[in-house]
Amino acid sequence: MFFFIEFDTVKNISLKNLTFQFKRKRSLLSEKNKKKKSIGYARAIDSEISYLDEQIKYLKDEGCNIIFTELLSLDAEIKPEFNKALKALSKGDELVITKLDRAFSSRNECIRIINKLLNQDVQLRTLSGFFTSKNSPNPSSLIFNILCELDNLDNECLRERKKENVLKRRLTGNNLGGRPKISPLKESLVIRLRDEGHSYRSIRTQTGIALSTIRRVILEGEGK
């Protein structure tokens, strides 16, 4: 006896007049990927708009569906766009940033958010190769990577804070540090007093200029 079996596009099986319909218990990998969202976040300070544009380009190249951006200080108490990015994430999604310091200003904040994302089954990924996943095949390796990235986070945050301080000083006209500057008139006075035989301490008493500055002015004068 011969039975003719047909498979149609909706996964029905026809056996003469009997029809069986079944559903897949698991989604295909391609279907999972369609549902998964890659959400990007980029941040820079006001003076680094080009750096913000650079981050956006990298995130687009990584296939981010949505990118949240903002020009904001590292130490801002509230990051509105970052909060929007976190709220837009759902189970199975991933948050993509170029580096950890774009989103986090401290180790504590980083660990707290990573823990929150893991509990939501959301992956965090940076373009430097760091990622967190609830289903990581090697937990010890994941912990090691997190510790290394946290060290990098400290260094990057310190570097950005220095940049912001320099920018603020320039805008307000404050001293940027380094060697203290004195007027050419005072420099001439220091050199003249030294030529007259006055000691460094005597010159400091008469001019009110720091000893280190007096030494520098005299040494520079001798080198000319």
PyMOL commands that set and color helices and strands:
alter all, ss='L'
color gray80, all
select helices_A, chain A and resi 29-35+49-61+80-88+100-102+107-119+139-172+184-195+200-207+211-223
alter helices_A, ss='H'
color red, helices_A
select strands_A, chain A and resi 5-7+12-15+18-21+38-44+66-71+94-97+123-126+131-132
alter strands_A, ss='S'
color yellow, strands_A
deselect
rebuild
show_as cartoon
